[in-house]
Amino acid sequence: METIKHVGIWIRVSTDMQVKDESPEHHEQRARNYAQLRDWNVVEVYRLEAVSGKTVMHHPETQRMLKDIQSGHIEGLVFSKLARLARSTKELLEFADIFRKEGAHLISLAEQIDTSSPAGRLFFTIISAMAEWEREEISSRVAASVPIRAKMGKPLGGQASFGYKWLDKELVIDEKEAPVRKLMYEIFLKTKRKKTTADELNKLGYRTRNGSLFSDNTVNRLLLDTTAKGQRLANYTKSLGDKKQWIMKPENEWIVTPCPAIVTEDLWNQANSILIQQAQANKRTGKKATYLLSGYVSCECGKTMYVAHSSKIFYCKPCKTRISVDDIDEIYQQYLTEYLDGINATHFLNQSDTILKEKQALLEQTVSERKKLFKKVETFLEMRFSGEFTKEQFAEHAQPLNERLTQLDESIPELLAEVDFLSIQMVSSDVVLDEAKELSNEWQNMSFEKKRAMVETITDSVTVGKEDINIALCFLPSSFLNAKNSRHNLTDSLRRLT
């Protein structure tokens, strides 16, 4: 599981909300207290005081924050509630998309959204779906006109292929480029090498449309392009999103229209037959991940343990600590079974709910007490202004109240942070327990891919020592951990497996 180390705090309070209960200092202290409870290091504070939430994306502090996210300077952003991040739905979607792509986290305390937690990651799923719906709604209207224009042979945007040009919205042969395009096929049939073909064209003094040297990638793209044999393809690709790859659409959606040919169909087919054979010969199948706990197993010295290609053993070279993949998988599964048998999840969640309600009640009581004290101070001020109190009398009565107000102003953000922490922790713990139960019960029948997905959700770390193994599930408070089950004696565990 990815652990946040460095976070920033986002403070935006509009002019009309800069009263004591909505002060920037109050928001900052609440966020700092929450970060402290999570053992996060606050390295930046981004202040947008007296700034409207209508649009914040181009604000200098926003740009500074986004640069820090992209550079890895901060790994998460803590703020009091989503409305304080931005009021524009469009900008909230943009923020969520940027953070998801950069692998960073959003932590909204009021809405109990912490995307570093298992339950909080659902937020990214929902917000991404909303953004995708919005993009599709806009693009669908544009896409609807593409097949119609393609069937009419009209330009769909972009330049014509090398060797062609658009003239009065009709695709015609470019007399300067077409001979070079034809020569490319002829050279390739002789050399059967894309790089050699590019080199030969460059030596003859030919250049691409923008004046660059021909490359093997350019040669490959132009050789594959069916336009050269008189068949112009349109509506055959689609983008997977901003800065993502383009993929082929189903063939029944392609639009093929005739156009002037530069080479014969036979010449084009010969060249492409060679390209297909070369692509198949060079195709490599990537190795599929096979180890369930890869990335989670570490030695007690702190170093991550890896599996060598020639073995199925997790190994720490400095300490010479080792354990087989099969053994640690079995111990992990055995741990889940014993651990879950030894706990009462319902009792824990009820207990957690009780603790949360007690904290919430204490918070409400503290806020109420502060309001009463503040009213008393205001009354004493009125009495001072009216002359009912002398300066000395006012100091005698008001000073203890002011001291108490200062104490409450310090304790309220701490209580808010504790309530935020407990709320998120309880929801996340429930998710972890449900996943752990399903993984334990369905272990034998579950696919590797699903096991791995659940391991990523519930596992914090697996530490291997000389004598024992410590397995820690994430987002479970220490008071809930069963000490007997959390550490496994390595010798005993291995003896039970044999």
Secondary structure as GFF3:
##gff-version 3
##sequence-region A 1 498
A	DSSP	beta_strand	6	11	.	.	.	ID=ss1
A	DSSP	three_ten_helix	15	17	.	.	.	ID=ss2
A	DSSP	three_ten_helix	20	22	.	.	.	ID=ss3
A	DSSP	alpha_helix	24	37	.	.	.	ID=ss4
A	DSSP	beta_strand	41	47	.	.	.	ID=ss5
A	DSSP	alpha_helix	60	71	.	.	.	ID=ss6
A	DSSP	beta_strand	76	79	.	.	.	ID=ss7
A	DSSP	alpha_helix	82	85	.	.	.	ID=ss8
A	DSSP	alpha_helix	89	102	.	.	.	ID=ss9
A	DSSP	beta_strand	105	108	.	.	.	ID=ss10
A	DSSP	beta_strand	113	114	.	.	.	ID=ss11
A	DSSP	alpha_helix	121	151	.	.	.	ID=ss12
A	DSSP	beta_strand	164	167	.	.	.	ID=ss13
A	DSSP	beta_strand	170	173	.	.	.	ID=ss14
A	DSSP	alpha_helix	178	191	.	.	.	ID=ss15
A	DSSP	alpha_helix	194	203	.	.	.	ID=ss16
A	DSSP	alpha_helix	216	224	.	.	.	ID=ss17
A	DSSP	three_ten_helix	226	229	.	.	.	ID=ss18
A	DSSP	beta_strand	231	234	.	.	.	ID=ss19
A	DSSP	beta_strand	237	239	.	.	.	ID=ss20
A	DSSP	beta_strand	246	248	.	.	.	ID=ss21
A	DSSP	three_ten_helix	251	253	.	.	.	ID=ss22
A	DSSP	beta_strand	255	258	.	.	.	ID=ss23
A	DSSP	alpha_helix	265	282	.	.	.	ID=ss24
A	DSSP	beta_strand	297	299	.	.	.	ID=ss25
A	DSSP	beta_strand	306	307	.	.	.	ID=ss26
A	DSSP	beta_strand	313	316	.	.	.	ID=ss27
A	DSSP	beta_strand	321	324	.	.	.	ID=ss28
A	DSSP	alpha_helix	325	341	.	.	.	ID=ss29
A	DSSP	alpha_helix	345	386	.	.	.	ID=ss30
A	DSSP	alpha_helix	391	441	.	.	.	ID=ss31
A	DSSP	alpha_helix	448	458	.	.	.	ID=ss32
A	DSSP	beta_strand	459	464	.	.	.	ID=ss33
A	DSSP	beta_strand	468	473	.	.	.	ID=ss34
A	DSSP	three_ten_helix	478	480	.	.	.	ID=ss35
A	DSSP	alpha_helix	483	486	.	.	.	ID=ss36
A	DSSP	beta_strand	487	489	.	.	.	ID=ss37
A	DSSP	alpha_helix	490	497	.	.	.	ID=ss38
###
